[in-house]
Amino acid sequence: MEKKPKMKKTILDKLKNHNLISIKYENYFKNPKSILDHNKQVFNFLEVEPIELTSSHKKILPKSWDEQIENYDEFCACLANTKYQQYLD
């Protein structure tokens, strides 16, 4: 159950002497402005001149799982204490 946060902390500890940028998929593709803002953040991080980027990529499931799955609480209960619980966060 605590495996995912522990693994993330271990990885971040090993990379603590490196510059990092963290971008979550869901946040990146939240809306067109979010994509532009994240692109600007990446260009700044890389210290390169920004260029205009276009993509036909679109988020397939715009709603969160709890909005799409009618019995989400029951679904979560079934996955509790399994190796799949980590994917619910």
GUPARO-333796 format. One record per residue: residue number from 1; x, y, z of N, C-alpha, C, O in turn. Coordinates in steps of 0.1 Angstrom, whole numbers. Layout:
% GUPARO-333796
+-----+-------+-------+-------+-------+-------+-------+-------+-------+-------+-------+-------+-------+
: pos :  n.c1 :  n.c2 :  n.c3 : ca.c1 : ca.c2 : ca.c3 :  c.c1 :  c.c2 :  c.c3 :  o.c1 :  o.c2 :  o.c3 :
+-----+-------+-------+-------+-------+-------+-------+-------+-------+-------+-------+-------+-------+
: NUM :     X :     Y :     Z :     X :     Y :     Z :     X :     Y :     Z :     X :     Y :     Z :
...
+-----+-------+-------+-------+-------+-------+-------+-------+-------+-------+-------+-------+-------+
% end
This chain:
% GUPARO-333796
+-----+-------+-------+-------+-------+-------+-------+-------+-------+-------+-------+-------+-------+
: pos :  n.c1 :  n.c2 :  n.c3 : ca.c1 : ca.c2 : ca.c3 :  c.c1 :  c.c2 :  c.c3 :  o.c1 :  o.c2 :  o.c3 :
+-----+-------+-------+-------+-------+-------+-------+-------+-------+-------+-------+-------+-------+
:   1 :     8 :   -12 :     0 :     0 :     0 :     0 :     9 :    13 :     0 :     6 :    22 :    -7 :
:   2 :    19 :    13 :     7 :    28 :    24 :     8 :    39 :    23 :    -2 :    48 :    32 :    -2 :
:   3 :    39 :    13 :   -11 :    50 :    11 :   -20 :    53 :    22 :   -29 :    64 :    26 :   -32 :
:   4 :    42 :    28 :   -35 :    44 :    39 :   -45 :    51 :    51 :   -39 :    60 :    56 :   -45 :
:   5 :    46 :    56 :   -28 :    52 :    68 :   -22 :    67 :    65 :   -18 :    75 :    74 :   -19 :
:   6 :    69 :    53 :   -13 :    83 :    50 :    -9 :    92 :    49 :   -21 :   104 :    54 :   -20 :
:   7 :    87 :    43 :   -32 :    95 :    42 :   -44 :    98 :    56 :   -49 :   109 :    59 :   -54 :
:   8 :    88 :    65 :   -49 :    90 :    79 :   -54 :   100 :    86 :   -46 :   109 :    93 :   -51 :
:   9 :    99 :    84 :   -33 :   109 :    91 :   -24 :   123 :    85 :   -26 :   133 :    93 :   -27 :
:  10 :   125 :    72 :   -28 :   138 :    66 :   -31 :   144 :    72 :   -44 :   155 :    75 :   -44 :
:  11 :   135 :    73 :   -54 :   140 :    78 :   -67 :   144 :    93 :   -65 :   155 :    97 :   -70 :
:  12 :   136 :   101 :   -59 :   139 :   115 :   -57 :   152 :   117 :   -48 :   160 :   126 :   -51 :
:  13 :   154 :   108 :   -38 :   166 :   109 :   -30 :   178 :   106 :   -38 :   188 :   113 :   -36 :
:  14 :   177 :    97 :   -47 :   189 :    93 :   -56 :   192 :   104 :   -66 :   203 :   106 :   -71 :
:  15 :   182 :   112 :   -69 :   184 :   123 :   -79 :   185 :   137 :   -73 :   184 :   147 :   -80 :
:  16 :   187 :   137 :   -59 :   186 :   150 :   -52 :   197 :   160 :   -57 :   196 :   172 :   -55 :
:  17 :   208 :   155 :   -63 :   219 :   164 :   -68 :   217 :   168 :   -82 :   226 :   174 :   -88 :
:  18 :   205 :   165 :   -88 :   202 :   168 :  -102 :   191 :   178 :  -102 :   182 :   178 :   -94 :
:  19 :   190 :   186 :  -112 :   179 :   195 :  -115 :   168 :   187 :  -121 :   170 :   179 :  -130 :
:  20 :   156 :   188 :  -115 :   145 :   180 :  -120 :   133 :   189 :  -123 :   132 :   200 :  -118 :
:  21 :   124 :   184 :  -131 :   112 :   191 :  -134 :   101 :   180 :  -133 :   103 :   168 :  -138 :
:  22 :    90 :   183 :  -127 :    79 :   173 :  -125 :    67 :   178 :  -132 :    62 :   189 :  -129 :
:  23 :    62 :   170 :  -141 :    50 :   173 :  -148 :    41 :   161 :  -148 :    45 :   150 :  -153 :
:  24 :    29 :   163 :  -144 :    19 :   152 :  -143 :    11 :   152 :  -156 :     6 :   163 :  -161 :
:  25 :     9 :   141 :  -162 :     1 :   139 :  -175 :   -12 :   146 :  -174 :   -16 :   154 :  -183 :
:  26 :   -19 :   144 :  -163 :   -33 :   150 :  -162 :   -33 :   165 :  -161 :   -41 :   171 :  -167 :
:  27 :   -22 :   170 :  -155 :   -21 :   185 :  -154 :   -17 :   191 :  -167 :   -22 :   201 :  -171 :
:  28 :    -8 :   184 :  -174 :    -3 :   189 :  -187 :   -15 :   190 :  -197 :   -16 :   200 :  -204 :
:  29 :   -23 :   180 :  -198 :   -34 :   180 :  -208 :   -47 :   185 :  -203 :   -58 :   182 :  -209 :
:  30 :   -47 :   192 :  -192 :   -59 :   197 :  -186 :   -67 :   206 :  -196 :   -79 :   204 :  -197 :
:  31 :   -60 :   214 :  -202 :   -66 :   223 :  -212 :   -55 :   230 :  -221 :   -43 :   228 :  -218 :
:  32 :   -59 :   236 :  -232 :   -48 :   242 :  -240 :   -39 :   252 :  -233 :   -27 :   252 :  -236 :
:  33 :   -44 :   260 :  -224 :   -35 :   269 :  -217 :   -25 :   262 :  -208 :   -14 :   266 :  -207 :
:  34 :   -30 :   251 :  -202 :   -21 :   243 :  -194 :    -9 :   237 :  -202 :     2 :   237 :  -198 :
:  35 :   -12 :   233 :  -214 :    -2 :   228 :  -223 :     8 :   238 :  -226 :    21 :   236 :  -225 :
:  36 :     4 :   250 :  -230 :    13 :   261 :  -233 :    21 :   265 :  -220 :    33 :   267 :  -222 :
:  37 :    15 :   265 :  -209 :    22 :   269 :  -196 :    33 :   258 :  -193 :    44 :   262 :  -189 :
:  38 :    29 :   246 :  -195 :    39 :   235 :  -192 :    51 :   235 :  -202 :    62 :   233 :  -199 :
:  39 :    47 :   238 :  -215 :    58 :   239 :  -225 :    67 :   250 :  -222 :    80 :   248 :  -223 :
:  40 :    62 :   261 :  -217 :    71 :   273 :  -214 :    80 :   269 :  -202 :    91 :   272 :  -201 :
:  41 :    74 :   261 :  -192 :    81 :   257 :  -181 :    93 :   247 :  -185 :   104 :   248 :  -180 :
:  42 :    90 :   239 :  -195 :   100 :   229 :  -199 :   112 :   237 :  -207 :   123 :   234 :  -204 :
:  43 :   108 :   246 :  -215 :   118 :   254 :  -222 :   127 :   262 :  -213 :   139 :   262 :  -214 :
:  44 :   121 :   268 :  -202 :   128 :   275 :  -192 :   138 :   265 :  -185 :   149 :   269 :  -182 :
:  45 :   133 :   254 :  -181 :   141 :   244 :  -174 :   153 :   240 :  -182 :   164 :   238 :  -177 :
:  46 :   151 :   238 :  -195 :   161 :   234 :  -204 :   170 :   245 :  -209 :   181 :   243 :  -215 :
:  47 :   166 :   257 :  -205 :   173 :   269 :  -209 :   175 :   270 :  -224 :   186 :   273 :  -229 :
:  48 :   164 :   268 :  -231 :   164 :   269 :  -246 :   153 :   279 :  -250 :   144 :   282 :  -242 :
:  49 :   155 :   284 :  -262 :   145 :   294 :  -267 :   132 :   286 :  -269 :   132 :   275 :  -275 :
:  50 :   121 :   292 :  -265 :   108 :   285 :  -268 :   104 :   285 :  -283 :   107 :   295 :  -290 :
:  51 :    98 :   275 :  -287 :    93 :   274 :  -301 :    78 :   270 :  -300 :    74 :   265 :  -289 :
:  52 :    70 :   273 :  -310 :    56 :   269 :  -310 :    55 :   255 :  -313 :    60 :   250 :  -323 :
:  53 :    48 :   247 :  -305 :    45 :   233 :  -307 :    31 :   231 :  -309 :    22 :   237 :  -303 :
:  54 :    28 :   221 :  -317 :    14 :   217 :  -319 :    13 :   202 :  -318 :    23 :   195 :  -321 :
:  55 :     2 :   197 :  -314 :     0 :   183 :  -312 :   -15 :   180 :  -314 :   -24 :   188 :  -311 :
:  56 :   -18 :   168 :  -320 :   -31 :   164 :  -321 :   -36 :   155 :  -310 :   -47 :   150 :  -309 :
:  57 :   -27 :   154 :  -300 :   -29 :   145 :  -288 :   -40 :   151 :  -280 :   -40 :   163 :  -277 :
:  58 :   -50 :   143 :  -276 :   -61 :   147 :  -267 :   -63 :   137 :  -256 :   -61 :   125 :  -258 :
:  59 :   -67 :   142 :  -245 :   -70 :   134 :  -234 :   -83 :   126 :  -237 :   -93 :   132 :  -241 :
:  60 :   -82 :   113 :  -236 :   -93 :   104 :  -240 :  -105 :   105 :  -229 :  -116 :   106 :  -233 :
:  61 :  -101 :   104 :  -217 :  -111 :   104 :  -206 :  -109 :   117 :  -198 :  -102 :   118 :  -189 :
:  62 :  -117 :   128 :  -202 :  -115 :   141 :  -196 :  -120 :   141 :  -181 :  -115 :   149 :  -173 :
:  63 :  -129 :   132 :  -177 :  -134 :   132 :  -164 :  -125 :   123 :  -155 :  -119 :   114 :  -160 :
:  64 :  -126 :   126 :  -142 :  -119 :   117 :  -132 :  -126 :   104 :  -131 :  -138 :   103 :  -135 :
:  65 :  -119 :    93 :  -126 :  -125 :    80 :  -125 :  -138 :    80 :  -117 :  -148 :    74 :  -120 :
:  66 :  -138 :    88 :  -106 :  -149 :    88 :   -97 :  -162 :    94 :  -104 :  -173 :    91 :   -99 :
:  67 :  -159 :   102 :  -114 :  -171 :   108 :  -121 :  -176 :    98 :  -132 :  -187 :   100 :  -137 :
:  68 :  -167 :    89 :  -136 :  -171 :    80 :  -147 :  -176 :    66 :  -142 :  -184 :    60 :  -149 :
:  69 :  -171 :    62 :  -131 :  -175 :    49 :  -126 :  -186 :    50 :  -115 :  -184 :    56 :  -105 :
:  70 :  -197 :    45 :  -119 :  -209 :    47 :  -110 :  -207 :    41 :   -96 :  -211 :    48 :   -86 :
:  71 :  -201 :    30 :   -95 :  -199 :    24 :   -82 :  -184 :    25 :   -78 :  -177 :    15 :   -74 :
:  72 :  -178 :    37 :   -79 :  -164 :    39 :   -76 :  -160 :    35 :   -62 :  -149 :    29 :   -61 :
:  73 :  -168 :    38 :   -52 :  -164 :    34 :   -39 :  -163 :    19 :   -38 :  -153 :    14 :   -31 :
:  74 :  -172 :    12 :   -44 :  -171 :    -3 :   -44 :  -159 :    -8 :   -51 :  -152 :   -17 :   -47 :
:  75 :  -157 :    -1 :   -63 :  -145 :    -4 :   -71 :  -132 :    -3 :   -63 :  -123 :   -12 :   -63 :
:  76 :  -131 :     8 :   -56 :  -119 :    11 :   -47 :  -118 :     1 :   -36 :  -107 :    -4 :   -33 :
:  77 :  -129 :    -3 :   -30 :  -129 :   -13 :   -20 :  -124 :   -26 :   -25 :  -117 :   -33 :   -17 :
:  78 :  -127 :   -30 :   -37 :  -123 :   -43 :   -43 :  -108 :   -43 :   -45 :  -101 :   -53 :   -44 :
:  79 :  -102 :   -31 :   -48 :   -88 :   -30 :   -51 :   -79 :   -27 :   -39 :   -67 :   -27 :   -39 :
:  80 :   -86 :   -24 :   -27 :   -79 :   -21 :   -15 :   -70 :   -32 :   -11 :   -74 :   -44 :   -12 :
:  81 :   -58 :   -29 :    -7 :   -48 :   -39 :    -2 :   -44 :   -49 :   -13 :   -41 :   -60 :   -10 :
:  82 :   -45 :   -44 :   -25 :   -40 :   -53 :   -36 :   -29 :   -45 :   -43 :   -27 :   -33 :   -40 :
:  83 :   -22 :   -51 :   -52 :   -11 :   -44 :   -59 :   -16 :   -34 :   -68 :    -9 :   -25 :   -73 :
:  84 :   -29 :   -34 :   -71 :   -36 :   -24 :   -80 :   -41 :   -11 :   -73 :   -44 :    -2 :   -80 :
:  85 :   -41 :   -11 :   -60 :   -46 :     0 :   -53 :   -38 :    13 :   -56 :   -43 :    24 :   -56 :
:  86 :   -25 :    11 :   -59 :   -16 :    23 :   -62 :   -21 :    30 :   -74 :   -17 :    42 :   -76 :
:  87 :   -28 :    24 :   -83 :   -33 :    31 :   -96 :   -45 :    39 :   -94 :   -49 :    46 :  -103 :
:  88 :   -51 :    39 :   -82 :   -63 :    47 :   -79 :   -59 :    62 :   -76 :   -68 :    70 :   -76 :
:  89 :   -47 :    64 :   -72 :   -43 :    78 :   -68 :   -40 :    87 :   -80 :   -37 :    98 :   -78 :
+-----+-------+-------+-------+-------+-------+-------+-------+-------+-------+-------+-------+-------+
% end
